[in-house]
């Protein structure tokens, strides 16, 4: 994800985003009236080197990655203290490559494993890898490669977001490698897929296609599990059209593939490849925003107007947006709206153990608060 120009203000009143949004292939209703609440971004730590991915330990410490260097680091959000845990060797941070995803074992700290998705060299070949680092007394002591897939000659569309689901399985997003045909190829090709893995990197029981949980994806920097339903929601980058928000389902074909085009009526233009049924997005942006991150506000302290909403960011304008879920939480009740203008482009959005919402930019990590 490239850094975009800085925007001028950290807090704006709630506004309705000027976009086209769909629910089950039809335009959704106009946004409901919004209370006159404003929000701001409070810096937790700035001056960082590409913290594109971060997560939280149960005690509230922030574990983050330097995308270009492969350093895994910890921030104490109370003091701002920042220290190195482990330095992953051989990382390639060109384009959208690098250290892209981090998660801690769900039984942490009893199971002291940090998982990282990273682009690095192995035996002369560039790979996207899922690695596991054993951490003792805050220091990484070893690295084990759990999964490796070829990285494209293009430095783009590596995906990289990882997270443990409510089922205790590790979900991994791998981009299509800048080759749309990969997304429909299930012959052992993991690119353009969401994977569902056991903690040792092997295929989890119940998967439809080996390690693959869903396919037909282009590239994604974020997904989140709805804490009220357990459903998985993903934000996905489009080409010159159709940034998507998808409800991920087992075995779902999200229809990105070799026949992609923006010339057909959207969103069908980017969702017309592979077998039926083809899963269409629950919402989309006709003109891409560089959609990134995903997190649910569940008593997150931003007020009743935001509680229960899906929040996400964008690289192009540096905004945090929110959208109301419908009554069944299977789609959206209205169009996404802008909550705040971030200090710079948004890369990741996460929920802390105390339910507060945080996000990262290219140089810092911030907390969202209501004013």
N, C-alpha and C positions, 0 to 999 in steps of 0.2 A: 504494500500500500504506500503510495507516494504521498509526501507531505504537500498540502495545499497552502495557499496564502493565508496568513493569520487574519482572523476577523476581529472586529474592533471592540466588542463588548461581551462580557461574561454572563449577563442576565438580561432576558427579554420577557415581556409579557407573553402569555399563551396566545398563539395565533393558530389559525387553521392552515395547514399546508396546502398549497395549490397543486394538487395531484389528481390523477385518476386512480380509483381504488375499486377492486372487485371482491365480491363474496360469492363463491360458487358460480362464477362466470357472469354475474350481473353486477351492475353498479350499486354500491351501498348507499344507504340514506345519508343525508347531510349530517355533519357533526352536531352533536347536542350542544347546547349552550355551556360555556366554560366559565367557571368562577374566576374572578379577577385576582388570580394568584400568580405571583412571579417566582422564578427559581433562579438560583445562581450556582456556579461551580466553585467549590472551595478546594484550593490546592492542598493535596496531601504531601506530594513531593514533586518538585520540578527539577529541571536540569538533567533529566535522565536521557539515556541513549537508546531510543527506540523501544519503549516498553509496550510493544504491540499486544502482548499476552500477559495476563496476570490472574491470580486466584487467591483465595483466602484459606489459611489454616483455621481450625475450629476456634482457636483463641483470638483470632482477629488479625494476626500478622499477614502482610501482603507478600505473596511470592510472585515475582515477575521475571520476565526474560528480557535481555537485551537482544533485539532481533538480529543485528548484524554481527555481534561477537559471540553469541551463544552462552553468555553468562546467566546463570540462575542466581537470583538475588532475593533477599528478604528486606522488607521495610517494616519497622515498628511505627504504625500510624500515629501513635500517641507522642512519640519523641522525634520521629523523622529519621531515626538511625537506620542506616542502609549498609548491608554487608553481603559479601559474596558467599554463596553456598557451594557452587560447582561451576567450572568452566568447561563447556563442551567443546572439544577440539574439532577442527576441520569444517567449521560452519561457513556456508556461502550465503551472504546476505544480499546478493544482487536482486534488483527488481522487487518481487514479492516473495523471494526466498528468505530463509533464515530460521531463527528460533521463533516458532509461530503459535504454539499452543502449550499450555501447562495445566496439570491437574494433580491433586494429591489423592492418594489412595483413600477410599471412603472410610476405612478403619484407622486412619491416621490419628495419633502417632503410633498405635500398636503395630500397624503395618507401615514402616517408615519409608515409603516409596513415593518419589516424585516422578511423574510421567511428563515427557516433553516430546512434542512433534517438531522436527527440525530438518532443514536441508543441509546435507554435509557430504563430504567425499568419503568413499569407502573403496579401497582397492582400485583406485583410479577412476571410479564411477560416481557420478553425482546422484544422490538418492534423497528422497523424502523418507525419513525414518521416524518411527515411534520408539523412543528409548525410555528405559526406567533407571532412575538413579536412586541408590540406597543412601539415606541420610541418617547419620548418627551424630547427636549433639550439635545439630545445625550445620554439619559439614558433610557434603557429598563424598562418598567413599568408593563408588564404582558405577560404571555405566554398562547396561545390557541392552542390546538392540532386540526389540520384540517384533518389529515389522519393518520391512524396507520395500519401497517401490521406486522405479526409475523416476528421476526428475527430468522434465522436458528440457530440450535445448533452449527453449524460451524461458526467461526467468519469471514468467507470470502464471497465475492460476494454480498455485500449490495448495490452496485451502489452508488447513492447519489447525482449526479450532478443535479442541478436545474437551470432554467433560464426562463425568460419571453420571449416569441416570439414576432414577429412583429404584431401578432394578439391580443396582450395584454393578452394572456393566459399563465398560468404557466406550463412548461413542467418539468417532474420529471422522472429521471431514477432510477428504482429499479432493482437490480441484482437478479439472480435466486436463491440466498440463498445456493449456492453450491449443488443444486439439479436440474439437467437439465430438469426434467419433468415439473417443475413449468413454464418454459418458454412457453409451448404450452397449458397450462391450463387456459382457459378464464372464468371459472365458479366462478368469484369473486376473484380469485387468482391474486394479483397484481405483484407478483414476476416474473422477466424476462420480464418486460414490460417498455415501455415509456408511461407515463401518460400525459394527457392534461387536465388542471383544470382551473376553474374559481378562482378568487382571494380568495374565501372562502373555497377552497379545494374540492368543488363539481365538478361533471363531466361537462365539457364544452359542449355547444351545438355543434352538428355536429360530435361528436366522434362516431366511429364505434361500440365500445363495452364498454358502460358505461364510466368509467374514462380512459380506455385504448385507446391509439392512435396507437401503434404498439406493436408487440409481437415477441416471438422467439429470445429473447436476452439473452446473457450469463451474462456479467457484463461490465459495462462501467463507466469510470471516466471523460468523457467529451463529449460535443456536442456543436454545434454552428450553428447559422443561417447565411446563406450567405447574406450579406447586399445588394448585387446586385440583388438577386432573391427571397429572403425570404425562400429558401429551407433549410431544417434541415439536418445537417451532424453529424454523430456520430462515435466516436472511440470506439472500443469494444475489450475486452480482449478475446483471444482464450485459449484453453487448452495447449497441447504440440505443437500446430500448429495454424496458421491462426488467428493472430491478424488482425482485420478488420477495414476498413473505409466504413461506410454505408451511403447511401442517404435514409433518413427516409421518408416514405410515409404513408398516412392515411390508417390504416387497414393492413399494410404490415406485412407479416410473414417472419421474418429474419432467421427462420428455425433451430435455436438452439433448441435441445430437447432431448428426451430420447434415440434416436438412434445415438447420437453423436459418432464420431470416427475420428481418424486421419489417418486411414488406406486407405481410399478411395482417389482418385485424389482430390487434394485441388483446390478450397475451398469447393467442395462438401462434403468432409468428415465431416465438422462441420455444414453443412447447408442441412440436409437431413431429417428433422422431420416436421410433421404437414402438413396442407393442401397446395395445390398449388394455385396460383403461389408462389414459394419460392424466396425470394429476396436474390440475391448473393451480396457480397461486391463489391464495386467499385474498391477497392485496398485491398491487404492483405500482411502480412508478413508471409512467410512460417514458419520461426522460430520466436516465439514470442519475442517482445521487451518490453512487459509490457506497451502497448500504453496508453497514458493518455492525457487529455486535448484536446481542439480544439479551434481555433480562426482564423478568416479571416483577412488578411492584406488588408485593403482598405485605400490606402494613409497613410500607417502606418509609413512612414519615413525610410524604409529599402531599398529604391531604386526600379527602374522599374523592375528589375529582380525578385522581390518578390511581387510586388503589384498585388493584386487579388488572391494570393495563400492561400491555407489552411495550417495553421501551427499547429503542435501538438508535444507532448513530449513523453518521455518514462522513465520508472522507471529503467529498467535494465542497461542502459549505461549512462543515464543522458544527452540525446541529445535533441535538438530542431530541428525538421525536417519541411520541406516545400514541397508542391507539387503543380504544375501548374494545374489549371482547364482547361478543354477543351473549345471550342468556345461557346458551349451552356450551360456551367457550370452544366452539368449533369454527369460529370465524369472527368477523369484526362487525360492530354495530354502526360504525361511521368511519370517516377518513382519518388517517394519521394526522397529527398536528405537531407543531414545533413547541417543545417545552422551553428550550434555552439554546442560545448560541454559545458553543463551547469556545475555550481559548484558542483552539486550533483543531485540526482534523481529528475525528473520533475513530479510534481503532478497535477498542474492546469495551464492552459494558458488562459489569458483574454485580452480583449481590453479595454483601458482606454477611457474616453470621448474625449480625443484629438487624438484618433485612434492609439496610440502607443501600442505595444504588451508587456505584462508583463507575468511572470510565477512565480510559487511558487515551492519551494523544501520542504524538511522535516524541514528546519530550517530558511528559508528566503524567501523574495519576491524580484524579480529582474525585470529590464527593459531591453529589447533588443535594441541595437543601432548598426548602421552601423559605421565602422571604416574608 
